[in-house]
Amino acid sequence: MRQVAALSVRLAAAVGVTEESALVVRRAALLHDVGKICLPESILLKPGRLNEQGFAAVKRHTIHGAILWMSKGLPQSPKVWFEVRTMLPRS
């Protein structure tokens, strides 16, 4: 996880974000896979390639992570909140 965070900060710096934004990027990178706890083990531990359905589930892990984060009352980025809201299924 720390390698992902370090790379993310370097990329953020390379595109010219502020130091404050780079810190947000670092924190997000450290937590980027937390939503995978919502995936079934059959997908997480599957050897080989995932089928289309499994791959679609894995792509949603970031949405699950954001929902978990927000459900705990943790600080939110308005931009992240907007992006998550636009990805959620409509009921």
Z-matrix of the N, CA and C atoms (Angstrom, degrees):
N
C 1 1.443
C 2 1.525 1 111.19
N 3 1.309 2 115.77 1 -39.23
C 4 1.467 3 118.14 2 -178.39
C 5 1.521 4 111.74 3 -65.15
N 6 1.334 5 117.01 4 -31.74
C 7 1.462 6 119.38 5 177.10
C 8 1.522 7 110.86 6 -66.05
N 9 1.333 8 116.23 7 -40.43
C 10 1.462 9 120.40 8 177.60
C 11 1.522 10 109.65 9 -62.70
N 12 1.332 11 116.93 10 -42.73
C 13 1.470 12 121.21 11 179.99
C 14 1.524 13 110.56 12 -63.08
N 15 1.324 14 116.68 13 -46.02
C 16 1.468 15 120.27 14 -178.99
C 17 1.527 16 110.94 15 -63.21
N 18 1.311 17 117.13 16 -43.44
C 19 1.462 18 120.58 17 178.71
C 20 1.525 19 110.59 18 -64.40
N 21 1.318 20 116.57 19 -40.78
C 22 1.463 21 120.79 20 179.41
C 23 1.525 22 111.92 21 -61.56
N 24 1.326 23 116.27 22 -41.88
C 25 1.465 24 120.39 23 178.73
C 26 1.528 25 110.11 24 -65.54
N 27 1.327 26 116.97 25 -41.48
C 28 1.483 27 119.68 26 177.99
C 29 1.526 28 110.74 27 -62.35
N 30 1.329 29 116.18 28 -41.62
C 31 1.463 30 119.21 29 178.61
C 32 1.524 31 111.01 30 -65.83
N 33 1.334 32 116.63 31 -41.24
C 34 1.467 33 120.48 32 178.36
C 35 1.531 34 110.25 33 -60.44
N 36 1.322 35 116.68 34 -43.67
C 37 1.467 36 120.79 35 178.89
C 38 1.526 37 110.61 36 -63.95
N 39 1.327 38 115.62 37 -38.86
C 40 1.470 39 119.87 38 -178.25
C 41 1.527 40 111.80 39 -64.52
N 42 1.329 41 117.14 40 -30.42
C 43 1.461 42 118.88 41 179.21
C 44 1.522 43 112.23 42 -93.91
N 45 1.334 44 116.45 43 2.42
C 46 1.453 45 120.92 44 170.36
C 47 1.520 46 116.54 45 87.05
N 48 1.335 47 118.48 46 24.93
C 49 1.467 48 118.38 47 177.56
C 50 1.522 49 109.77 48 -74.15
N 51 1.316 50 115.93 49 160.62
C 52 1.461 51 120.62 50 179.52
C 53 1.527 52 109.43 51 -69.34
N 54 1.319 53 115.14 52 163.50
C 55 1.466 54 120.40 53 178.35
C 56 1.533 55 110.46 54 -61.70
N 57 1.314 56 116.00 55 -38.62
C 58 1.471 57 120.54 56 178.73
C 59 1.535 58 110.60 57 -62.95
N 60 1.323 59 116.24 58 -43.66
C 61 1.464 60 119.68 59 178.58
C 62 1.520 61 111.30 60 -66.96
N 63 1.322 62 116.81 61 -35.46
C 64 1.461 63 120.19 62 178.01
C 65 1.528 64 110.51 63 -63.39
N 66 1.329 65 117.39 64 -35.04
C 67 1.464 66 121.09 65 176.90
C 68 1.526 67 110.63 66 -65.76
N 69 1.325 68 116.77 67 -40.18
C 70 1.467 69 120.88 68 176.00
C 71 1.526 70 109.73 69 -62.23
N 72 1.317 71 116.24 70 -43.08
C 73 1.469 72 121.15 71 178.44
C 74 1.531 73 110.00 72 -60.66
N 75 1.329 74 116.64 73 -42.50
C 76 1.475 75 120.49 74 179.59
C 77 1.524 76 111.20 75 -61.35
N 78 1.330 77 115.91 76 -46.67
C 79 1.471 78 119.53 77 179.71
C 80 1.518 79 111.12 78 -62.49
N 81 1.307 80 116.16 79 -42.87
C 82 1.465 81 120.06 80 179.44
C 83 1.525 82 110.71 81 -63.00
N 84 1.324 83 116.58 82 -39.54
C 85 1.459 84 120.35 83 -179.87
C 86 1.525 85 111.44 84 -64.75
N 87 1.341 86 115.96 85 -37.84
C 88 1.468 87 119.19 86 178.84
C 89 1.525 88 111.71 87 -64.56
N 90 1.318 89 116.41 88 -28.45
C 91 1.465 90 120.89 89 -176.46
C 92 1.528 91 113.00 90 -106.76
N 93 1.327 92 117.03 91 9.26
C 94 1.460 93 119.51 92 -169.19
C 95 1.522 94 115.09 93 -60.76
N 96 1.305 95 119.63 94 -23.58
C 97 1.461 96 120.70 95 -177.40
C 98 1.522 97 114.16 96 -106.42
N 99 1.323 98 118.28 97 7.85
C 100 1.461 99 120.09 98 -176.55
C 101 1.528 100 111.84 99 -58.26
N 102 1.303 101 118.11 100 -30.77
C 103 1.458 102 121.37 101 179.77
C 104 1.516 103 114.21 102 -66.97
N 105 1.327 104 117.46 103 -13.37
C 106 1.467 105 119.56 104 178.73
C 107 1.522 106 112.51 105 -67.10
N 108 1.340 107 117.53 106 -14.51
C 109 1.461 108 118.53 107 176.68
C 110 1.527 109 110.73 108 -67.23
N 111 1.314 110 117.46 109 -14.61
C 112 1.468 111 121.41 110 178.31
C 113 1.527 112 112.47 111 -88.16
N 114 1.305 113 117.14 112 -5.74
C 115 1.468 114 120.42 113 -179.18
C 116 1.524 115 110.39 114 -88.81
N 117 1.324 116 116.82 115 144.11
C 118 1.463 117 118.93 116 177.00
C 119 1.533 118 111.24 117 -67.74
N 120 1.320 119 115.67 118 149.24
C 121 1.470 120 120.29 119 178.88
C 122 1.522 121 111.68 120 -58.48
N 123 1.320 122 116.80 121 -31.42
C 124 1.468 123 119.84 122 -179.40
C 125 1.525 124 111.45 123 -59.63
N 126 1.310 125 117.01 124 -28.07
C 127 1.465 126 120.74 125 176.73
C 128 1.525 127 110.05 126 -87.18
N 129 1.326 128 116.79 127 -46.65
C 130 1.463 129 120.46 128 -177.04
C 131 1.520 130 113.01 129 -62.51
N 132 1.322 131 117.00 130 -36.46
C 133 1.462 132 120.92 131 -174.16
C 134 1.524 133 113.34 132 -102.58
N 135 1.312 134 117.26 133 7.33
C 136 1.460 135 120.39 134 -177.01
C 137 1.520 136 110.22 135 -66.98
N 138 1.329 137 116.47 136 124.48
C 139 1.470 138 118.39 137 174.35
C 140 1.533 139 109.50 138 -74.96
N 141 1.291 140 115.97 139 147.18
C 142 1.459 141 119.26 140 178.03
C 143 1.518 142 112.37 141 80.19
N 144 1.323 143 114.29 142 -166.21
C 145 1.464 144 121.09 143 -175.80
C 146 1.518 145 111.59 144 -76.01
N 147 1.311 146 114.77 145 146.94
C 148 1.458 147 120.51 146 174.03
C 149 1.523 148 109.66 147 -82.81
N 150 1.324 149 115.14 148 150.99
C 151 1.464 150 117.74 149 172.60
C 152 1.532 151 107.83 150 -76.43
N 153 1.323 152 115.68 151 178.61
C 154 1.462 153 120.18 152 -175.83
C 155 1.527 154 111.97 153 -60.04
N 156 1.327 155 116.37 154 -40.72
C 157 1.465 156 121.30 155 -179.83
C 158 1.536 157 111.48 156 -65.55
N 159 1.329 158 116.83 157 -43.70
C 160 1.457 159 121.12 158 178.93
C 161 1.512 160 111.82 159 -64.50
N 162 1.321 161 116.20 160 -41.29
C 163 1.462 162 120.80 161 179.63
C 164 1.534 163 110.30 162 -64.89
N 165 1.332 164 116.77 163 -39.88
C 166 1.465 165 120.69 164 177.88
C 167 1.530 166 110.04 165 -62.28
N 168 1.327 167 117.19 166 -39.69
C 169 1.471 168 121.02 167 178.47
C 170 1.521 169 110.91 168 -63.65
N 171 1.321 170 117.09 169 -43.06
C 172 1.465 171 121.05 170 179.68
C 173 1.526 172 110.26 171 -63.76
N 174 1.314 173 117.47 172 -38.57
C 175 1.462 174 119.99 173 179.87
C 176 1.524 175 111.82 174 -63.85
N 177 1.321 176 117.84 175 -23.63
C 178 1.468 177 121.14 176 -179.91
C 179 1.533 178 112.71 177 -85.64
N 180 1.334 179 118.91 178 -1.59
C 181 1.466 180 119.42 179 -176.39
C 182 1.526 181 112.56 180 -61.81
N 183 1.307 182 117.47 181 -29.37
C 184 1.465 183 119.06 182 178.96
C 185 1.527 184 111.30 183 -69.92
N 186 1.322 185 116.62 184 -33.63
C 187 1.465 186 120.64 185 176.69
C 188 1.523 187 109.22 186 -66.66
N 189 1.340 188 116.30 187 -44.81
C 190 1.466 189 120.06 188 177.92
C 191 1.534 190 110.45 189 -59.51
N 192 1.308 191 116.96 190 -41.80
C 193 1.462 192 120.91 191 179.11
C 194 1.519 193 111.97 192 -62.29
N 195 1.321 194 116.55 193 -42.68
C 196 1.465 195 120.27 194 179.27
C 197 1.523 196 110.79 195 -65.39
N 198 1.324 197 117.13 196 -39.72
C 199 1.464 198 120.55 197 178.97
C 200 1.529 199 109.81 198 -64.70
N 201 1.334 200 116.58 199 -43.50
C 202 1.461 201 119.78 200 177.17
C 203 1.523 202 110.74 201 -59.61
N 204 1.326 203 116.06 202 -45.66
C 205 1.464 204 122.06 203 -179.88
C 206 1.525 205 110.10 204 -57.86
N 207 1.325 206 116.38 205 -50.01
C 208 1.456 207 120.76 206 -176.36
C 209 1.525 208 111.60 207 -69.62
N 210 1.317 209 117.69 208 -32.39
C 211 1.467 210 120.42 209 -178.96
C 212 1.524 211 112.01 210 -67.81
N 213 1.321 212 116.95 211 -19.02
C 214 1.463 213 121.20 212 178.74
C 215 1.521 214 112.49 213 -93.71
N 216 1.324 215 116.88 214 4.97
C 217 1.458 216 120.57 215 177.41
C 218 1.517 217 113.53 216 72.67
N 219 1.320 218 117.37 217 22.44
C 220 1.461 219 120.71 218 -179.77
C 221 1.524 220 109.90 219 -79.22
N 222 1.337 221 117.77 220 158.06
C 223 1.467 222 120.34 221 -178.09
C 224 1.524 223 111.43 222 -55.20
N 225 1.319 224 114.80 223 141.02
C 226 1.454 225 120.35 224 -177.13
C 227 1.520 226 111.12 225 -121.61
N 228 1.293 227 114.47 226 146.41
C 229 1.454 228 120.15 227 171.69
C 230 1.526 229 107.00 228 -91.52
N 231 1.331 230 119.12 229 127.16
C 232 1.469 231 119.68 230 178.91
C 233 1.522 232 112.32 231 -55.56
N 234 1.327 233 117.13 232 -37.09
C 235 1.464 234 120.08 233 179.95
C 236 1.523 235 110.32 234 -64.78
N 237 1.329 236 117.05 235 -44.76
C 238 1.461 237 120.61 236 179.22
C 239 1.519 238 109.43 237 -63.83
N 240 1.328 239 117.14 238 -44.01
C 241 1.462 240 120.76 239 179.40
C 242 1.523 241 110.14 240 -57.76
N 243 1.325 242 117.78 241 -45.68
C 244 1.460 243 120.95 242 179.70
C 245 1.528 244 110.59 243 -60.94
N 246 1.332 245 116.37 244 -45.52
C 247 1.455 246 119.46 245 -178.11
C 248 1.522 247 111.63 246 -64.34
N 249 1.326 248 117.31 247 -40.04
C 250 1.465 249 120.21 248 178.42
C 251 1.520 250 109.74 249 -65.98
N 252 1.329 251 117.48 250 -44.95
C 253 1.462 252 120.54 251 -179.06
C 254 1.525 253 111.81 252 -59.77
N 255 1.306 254 117.12 253 -36.25
C 256 1.462 255 119.48 254 -179.14
C 257 1.522 256 111.93 255 -73.81
N 258 1.335 257 118.14 256 -18.56
C 259 1.464 258 121.76 257 -179.92
C 260 1.522 259 113.14 258 -92.83
N 261 1.335 260 117.01 259 -16.93
C 262 1.461 261 119.91 260 -176.98
C 263 1.528 262 110.74 261 -70.24
N 264 1.341 263 115.37 262 144.22
C 265 1.470 264 117.29 263 176.38
C 266 1.523 265 110.46 264 -63.96
N 267 1.285 266 116.81 265 141.80
C 268 1.468 267 121.74 266 178.87
C 269 1.528 268 108.95 267 -83.26
N 270 1.331 269 116.41 268 139.59
C 271 1.476 270 118.77 269 177.96
C 272 1.509 271 110.57 270 -115.47
